[in-house]
């Protein structure tokens, strides 16, 4: 028979393993929190799922801008495509979505990842979605231009070119080009559409996104 001490030690050991696992998996706590918020609010199968990093996470009036479309926003700030892959079941697949919008690549490039690596992760994301739901439309959102990361312009443009090529050669995949509309007449990021950090957008920026996303949500 196990003693109280042995039971307590076993419990502490298992708790330590669980804690270590949650600490080792990037964004596990935030993903769990977002999942609970979504479940508590209620959702329906076949919704349009928006996921990825903070540019989507901070789109606070997304549902209000598209009131006739059931939308789930499962994005978690600061993420990269390889990290979204870890959490794809909880953020995408369980919802049986009709459409998926993914914004990744921005933080990936800023973290020094090669464009080819990012595209391989995009391909894994699309493949996993289509293995379960072949008719689901996957919309890969182009990397946006931002003043704070303008020194990496060439890498962002290279990534967007590859996303465009990928979309044209894969069924049920689109690119949502947010890049062009966010530039001024001189070809630089518009200064009036960002908050103080010059990375994330203000309401005027998301109004521009609404224009671009509208055809994809009809």
C-alpha positions, -999 to 999 in steps of 0.1 A, spaced: 0 0 0 13 34 -9 21 57 20 8 93 22 44 105 16 48 84 -16 14 96 -29 24 132 -22 58 128 -39 41 112 -70 16 141 -72 44 167 -69 64 149 -96 35 148 -120 27 184 -113 63 194 -120 62 176 -153 30 193 -163 44 227 -153 76 221 -172 56 210 -203 34 242 -201 65 263 -198 84 246 -226 55 249 -252 55 285 -265 23 304 -258 5 274 -242 -10 296 -214 -22 322 -238 -37 297 -263 -55 280 -234 -68 313 -222 -80 322 -257 -97 288 -262 -116 293 -229 -127 328 -239 -139 314 -273 -157 285 -257 -173 307 -230 -186 331 -257 -199 302 -278 -190 294 -314 -204 275 -344 -189 250 -367 -182 264 -402 -171 298 -390 -144 319 -405 -113 315 -383 -88 343 -380 -56 333 -364 -19 341 -362 -1 369 -344 -9 402 -328 -20 420 -359 -50 398 -359 -53 394 -322 -56 432 -318 -84 434 -345 -109 442 -318 -139 452 -340 -134 423 -365 -168 408 -359 -185 441 -359 -170 450 -392 -184 417 -407 -217 413 -388 -231 388 -413 -202 363 -409 -196 340 -380 -160 348 -370 -137 332 -345 -105 351 -336 -80 326 -321 -48 346 -327 -22 349 -300 2 378 -299 39 374 -309 35 341 -326 53 327 -356 41 301 -381 61 273 -365 44 281 -332 10 282 -347 17 247 -360 21 235 -324 -14 248 -315 -33 242 -348 -57 218 -332 -69 242 -305 -68 274 -327 -81 260 -360 -90 224 -366 -115 219 -338 -137 246 -352 -143 228 -386 -139 261 -403 -152 270 -437 -125 296 -441 -92 302 -423 -72 335 -423 -36 332 -412 -13 361 -403 22 348 -397 56 357 -412 59 391 -397 75 380 -364 92 351 -382 113 374 -403 119 397 -374 133 367 -355 157 360 -383 140 330 -400 147 324 -436 118 330 -460 121 294 -472 116 281 -437 85 303 -432 70 290 -465 77 254 -454 57 261 -422 29 277 -442 28 246 -464 25 224 -432 -3 246 -419 -22 244 -452 -16 207 -456 -29 199 -421 -60 219 -426 -68 204 -460 -61 169 -448 -91 173 -425 -112 197 -444 -103 197 -482 -129 223 -491 -118 248 -465 -105 280 -480 -71 290 -465 -63 327 -469 -27 335 -462 -24 372 -452 6 389 -467 31 404 -443 23 441 -437 47 470 -440 55 488 -408 78 516 -399 95 498 -371 106 469 -393 111 488 -426 148 478 -426 136 443 -434 115 454 -464 133 431 -489 126 400 -468 89 409 -464 85 415 -501 103 382 -509 79 364 -485 49 380 -500 60 370 -535 64 334 -525 30 334 -508 15 348 -540 31 320 -560 20 294 -535 -16 306 -537 -17 304 -575 -4 268 -575 -26 253 -547 -63 248 -547 -84 266 -521 -55 289 -511 -56 327 -515 -33 355 -506 -48 385 -489 -26 414 -501 -26 440 -473 9 454 -483 0 478 -511 -29 496 -494 -7 504 -464 19 523 -484 18 560 -491 24 577 -524 62 575 -518 61 537 -513 67 539 -475 44 527 -447 17 552 -440 24 569 -407 -12 576 -398 -23 540 -395 -1 528 -367 -1 532 -329 29 546 -310 50 515 -315 50 519 -353 43 482 -356 6 476 -347 -23 493 -364 -48 518 -351 -85 519 -361 -77 536 -394 -53 507 -403 -80 481 -396 -105 501 -417 -81 496 -446 -79 459 -438 -117 457 -439 -116 470 -475 -91 443 -485 -108 414 -466 -144 421 -477 -142 401 -510 -128 371 -491 -157 370 -467 -186 371 -491 
